[in-house]
Amino acid sequence: MLEKAIEKREANLKGFATYKEKMPELGELYVNSVSKTYQDGVISAKYKRLMALTGALVSGCEPCMFAQTVRAIEQGATVEEILETCAVAISLGGTMAAGQTTKIMNFLKEMGRIE
């Protein structure tokens, strides 16, 4: 049976929370680094998240894909911007990135962002 993308994301969040609990110093370093990296700067936080989504799609990191999609939306990204980001990833990663893009489409459907 296929897991729902939202369920997978929740399981990933729980798993990483457990890691941070078991390795608090390293978990804190990671969280602080990510927080600083994705702050608005010369490049806005939204575009940083879209860039990270491209990287996640090309590398095939499913937890990263879901996390960056959610974070991009939280930073104001539209569905159209996410779809264009997927197009950039496909141009870089070919059919493998296209296959990963289907996961984002299913995730957006589950979130009620697309039909």
Backbone as JSON, one array per atom type, in Angstrom:
{
  "sequence": "MLEKAIEKREANLKGFATYKEKMPELGELYVNSVSKTYQDGVISAKYKRLMALTGALVSGCEPCMFAQTVRAIEQGATVEEILETCAVAISLGGTMAAGQTTKIMNFLKEMGRIE",
  "N": [[0.83, -1.18, 0.0], [0.52, 2.22, -0.82], [2.08, 4.9, 0.82], [0.81, 7.99, 1.99], [1.97, 11.18, 0.95], [1.95, 13.24, 2.84], [1.81, 11.76, 5.22], [4.29, 10.49, 5.08], [5.97, 12.71, 5.33], [5.32, 13.57, 7.92], [6.23, 11.35, 9.37], [8.96, 11.55, 8.83], [9.53, 13.98, 10.1], [9.03, 13.27, 12.78], [10.97, 11.29, 13.09], [13.32, 12.82, 12.79], [13.05, 14.51, 14.94], [13.41, 12.7, 17.01], [16.09, 12.06, 16.54], [17.27, 14.59, 17.12], [16.66, 14.7, 19.82], [18.2, 12.59, 20.82], [20.72, 13.36, 20.05], [21.41, 16.1, 20.99], [23.26, 18.32, 20.86], [24.4, 18.22, 18.27], [22.06, 18.25, 16.77], [21.1, 20.8, 17.43], [23.12, 22.41, 16.33], [22.71, 21.84, 13.61], [20.05, 22.79, 13.21], [20.4, 25.52, 13.83], [22.2, 26.27, 11.81], [20.67, 25.81, 9.48], [18.56, 27.58, 9.96], [19.86, 30.07, 9.8], [20.88, 29.94, 7.18], [18.6, 29.97, 5.53], [17.44, 32.44, 5.96], [16.09, 35.65, 4.98], [18.08, 37.43, 2.73], [20.39, 38.75, 0.46], [19.29, 37.15, -1.41], [15.94, 36.22, -1.3], [14.17, 34.45, 1.33], [12.15, 32.83, 0.31], [12.99, 32.3, -2.36], [15.37, 31.0, -1.82], [14.36, 28.66, -0.68], [13.02, 27.59, -2.89], [15.21, 27.16, -4.55], [16.48, 25.21, -3.04], [14.57, 23.22, -3.23], [14.85, 22.52, -5.91], [17.41, 21.34, -5.82], [16.82, 19.2, -4.1], [15.0, 17.72, -5.63], [16.6, 16.98, -7.82], [18.54, 15.47, -6.55], [17.0, 13.52, -5.43], [16.05, 13.38, -2.82], [13.59, 12.59, -0.87], [12.44, 13.37, 1.75], [13.55, 15.93, 1.88], [12.42, 17.13, -0.39], [9.68, 17.31, 0.27], [9.82, 18.87, 2.61], [11.03, 21.26, 1.66], [9.12, 22.1, -0.15], [6.91, 22.68, 1.52], [8.08, 24.66, 3.14], [8.7, 26.6, 1.21], [6.13, 27.34, 0.37], [5.22, 28.4, 2.8], [6.81, 30.64, 2.83], [5.62, 32.13, 0.92], [5.58, 31.19, -1.7], [4.03, 30.41, -4.79], [1.88, 27.94, -6.31], [2.43, 27.9, -9.02], [5.06, 28.88, -9.06], [6.35, 26.81, -7.76], [5.88, 24.75, -9.61], [7.38, 25.74, -11.8], [9.87, 25.63, -10.64], [10.12, 22.87, -10.44], [10.34, 22.36, -13.16], [12.84, 23.48, -13.73], [14.42, 21.73, -12.24], [13.92, 19.35, -13.62], [15.1, 19.99, -16.06], [17.73, 19.99, -15.28], [18.09, 17.47, -14.06], [16.92, 15.54, -15.67], [15.07, 12.6, -16.6], [15.04, 11.32, -14.13], [14.66, 13.37, -12.24], [12.22, 14.21, -13.19], [10.65, 12.03, -12.5], [10.77, 12.27, -9.72], [9.42, 14.65, -9.45], [6.78, 13.92, -9.73], [6.12, 13.13, -7.19], [5.98, 15.53, -5.84], [3.8, 16.66, -7.14], [1.75, 14.91, -6.28], [1.92, 15.43, -3.54], [1.2, 18.17, -3.46], [-1.43, 17.89, -4.3], [-2.52, 16.4, -2.16], [-2.29, 18.35, -0.22], [-4.22, 20.03, -1.02], [-3.67, 22.0, -2.83], [-3.57, 21.78, -5.59], [-5.63, 20.33, -8.16]],
  "CA": [[0.0, 0.0, 0.0], [1.29, 3.44, -0.91], [1.92, 5.87, 1.89], [0.52, 9.35, 1.57], [3.14, 12.05, 1.08], [1.85, 13.95, 4.12], [2.18, 10.8, 6.25], [5.74, 10.31, 5.0], [6.6, 13.91, 5.88], [5.14, 13.53, 9.37], [7.14, 10.32, 9.9], [10.3, 12.11, 8.76], [9.65, 14.98, 11.17], [9.14, 12.54, 14.04], [12.28, 10.66, 13.11], [14.38, 13.8, 13.03], [12.87, 14.97, 16.32], [14.06, 11.69, 17.84], [17.53, 12.27, 16.37], [17.66, 15.78, 17.88], [16.56, 14.34, 21.23], [19.32, 11.71, 21.14], [21.97, 14.07, 19.72], [20.96, 17.5, 21.09], [24.24, 19.32, 20.44], [24.49, 18.2, 16.81], [20.76, 18.69, 16.28], [21.03, 22.25, 17.58], [24.0, 22.98, 15.31], [22.04, 21.72, 12.32], [18.9, 23.71, 13.18], [20.91, 26.89, 13.77], [22.77, 26.47, 10.48], [19.56, 25.91, 8.52], [17.83, 28.83, 10.24], [20.63, 31.19, 9.25], [21.01, 29.79, 5.73], [17.36, 30.27, 4.82], [16.92, 33.77, 6.26], [16.17, 36.62, 3.9], [19.37, 38.1, 2.54], [20.38, 39.25, -0.91], [18.26, 36.28, -1.99], [14.86, 36.07, -0.32], [13.96, 33.11, 1.9], [11.31, 32.07, -0.62], [13.79, 31.81, -3.48], [16.3, 30.01, -1.27], [13.62, 27.4, -0.53], [12.8, 27.06, -4.23], [16.5, 26.63, -5.0], [16.69, 23.95, -2.31], [13.65, 22.24, -3.81], [15.5, 22.04, -7.13], [18.46, 20.41, -5.39], [16.2, 18.0, -3.54], [14.44, 16.95, -6.74], [17.68, 16.41, -8.62], [19.23, 14.44, -5.76], [16.05, 12.47, -5.07], [15.84, 13.33, -1.37], [12.15, 12.77, -0.65], [12.13, 14.24, 2.89], [13.93, 17.3, 1.51], [11.44, 17.64, -1.36], [8.46, 17.69, 0.99], [10.13, 19.97, 3.52], [11.26, 22.5, 0.92], [7.83, 22.53, -0.72], [6.16, 23.31, 2.61], [8.76, 25.91, 3.54], [8.54, 27.59, 0.13], [4.75, 27.84, 0.48], [5.18, 29.26, 4.0], [7.49, 31.89, 2.48], [4.83, 32.84, -0.08], [5.67, 30.63, -3.06], [2.78, 29.97, -5.4], [1.95, 26.65, -6.99], [3.09, 28.14, -10.3], [6.5, 28.98, -8.81], [6.82, 25.45, -7.46], [5.9, 24.02, -10.88], [8.54, 26.2, -12.57], [11.04, 25.07, -9.96], [10.19, 21.48, -10.9], [10.82, 22.38, -14.54], [14.28, 23.69, -13.67], [15.0, 20.46, -11.76], [13.84, 18.38, -14.71], [16.11, 20.35, -17.06], [19.03, 19.6, -14.72], [18.17, 16.07, -13.66], [16.31, 14.65, -16.65], [13.92, 11.76, -16.26], [15.02, 11.0, -12.7], [14.02, 14.5, -11.57], [10.81, 14.19, -13.6], [10.01, 11.03, -11.65], [10.63, 12.84, -8.37], [8.42, 15.71, -9.54], [5.45, 13.34, -9.52], [5.87, 13.12, -5.74], [5.56, 16.88, -5.47], [2.42, 16.83, -7.62], [0.87, 14.19, -5.34], [1.96, 16.16, -2.27], [0.38, 19.36, -3.63], [-2.82, 17.43, -4.32], [-2.91, 16.07, -0.79], [-2.38, 19.6, 0.51], [-5.36, 20.8, -1.55], [-3.16, 23.14, -3.6], [-3.92, 21.54, -6.99], [-6.64, 19.27, -8.33]],
  "C": [[0.88, 1.25, 0.0], [1.01, 4.33, 0.29], [1.57, 7.22, 1.27], [1.76, 10.21, 1.82], [3.12, 12.79, 2.42], [2.22, 13.03, 5.27], [3.69, 10.57, 6.26], [6.45, 11.51, 5.63], [6.48, 13.91, 7.39], [6.06, 12.5, 10.01], [8.58, 10.83, 9.88], [10.53, 13.13, 9.86], [9.81, 14.31, 12.53], [10.51, 11.89, 14.17], [13.39, 11.64, 13.4], [14.26, 14.39, 14.43], [13.54, 13.99, 17.29], [15.58, 11.84, 17.75], [17.99, 13.46, 17.21], [17.61, 15.52, 19.38], [17.77, 13.52, 21.67], [20.68, 12.4, 20.95], [21.71, 15.59, 19.8], [21.97, 18.53, 20.6], [24.35, 19.38, 18.91], [23.17, 18.66, 16.19], [20.63, 20.21, 16.33], [21.92, 22.95, 16.56], [23.33, 22.97, 13.93], [20.9, 22.75, 12.2], [19.37, 25.15, 13.08], [21.47, 27.21, 12.39], [21.67, 26.68, 9.44], [18.8, 27.22, 8.71], [18.55, 30.03, 9.64], [20.69, 31.13, 7.73], [19.77, 30.28, 5.0], [16.73, 31.6, 5.21], [16.96, 34.63, 5.01], [17.55, 37.25, 3.9], [19.31, 38.77, 1.19], [19.36, 38.44, -1.7], [17.2, 36.07, -0.92], [14.74, 34.62, 0.14], [13.14, 32.24, 0.95], [12.15, 31.48, -1.75], [14.87, 30.83, -3.02], [15.62, 28.65, -1.14], [13.33, 26.78, -1.9], [14.09, 26.49, -4.81], [16.77, 25.29, -4.33], [15.77, 22.85, -2.83], [14.24, 21.67, -5.1], [16.58, 21.01, -6.78], [17.89, 19.11, -4.87], [15.63, 17.11, -4.63], [15.53, 16.26, -7.55], [18.39, 15.29, -7.86], [18.32, 13.3, -5.34], [15.8, 12.33, -3.59], [14.37, 13.65, -1.06], [11.83, 13.61, 0.58], [12.45, 15.7, 2.59], [12.91, 17.92, 0.57], [10.19, 18.14, -0.64], [8.71, 18.89, 1.9], [10.3, 21.29, 2.77], [9.98, 23.01, 0.26], [7.02, 23.26, 0.34], [6.78, 24.64, 2.99], [8.63, 26.99, 2.46], [7.14, 28.19, 0.17], [4.62, 28.77, 1.68], [5.83, 30.61, 3.73], [6.78, 32.65, 1.35], [4.92, 32.32, -1.5], [4.3, 30.18, -3.53], [2.98, 28.58, -6.0], [2.69, 26.81, -8.32], [4.61, 28.23, -10.13], [7.09, 27.6, -8.49], [6.89, 24.62, -8.75], [7.08, 24.45, -11.76], [9.84, 25.7, -11.95], [11.22, 23.61, -10.37], [10.72, 21.41, -12.33], [12.33, 22.59, -14.59], [14.98, 22.4, -13.24], [15.0, 19.41, -12.87], [14.88, 18.7, -15.78], [17.51, 19.97, -16.58], [19.16, 18.09, -14.54], [17.5, 15.08, -14.58], [15.16, 13.82, -16.1], [13.88, 11.39, -14.78], [14.36, 12.13, -11.9], [12.55, 14.58, -11.95], [10.04, 13.17, -12.76], [9.8, 11.54, -10.24], [9.56, 13.93, -8.35], [7.01, 15.16, -9.32], [5.11, 13.28, -8.04], [5.42, 14.49, -5.26], [4.14, 17.14, -5.94], [1.44, 16.13, -6.69], [0.79, 14.9, -4.0], [1.09, 17.41, -2.36], [-1.1, 19.02, -3.69], [-3.31, 17.13, -2.93], [-3.08, 17.32, 0.05], [-3.56, 20.45, 0.06], [-4.93, 22.01, -2.35], [-3.44, 23.02, -5.08], [-4.95, 20.42, -7.03], [-6.04, 18.06, -9.0]]
}
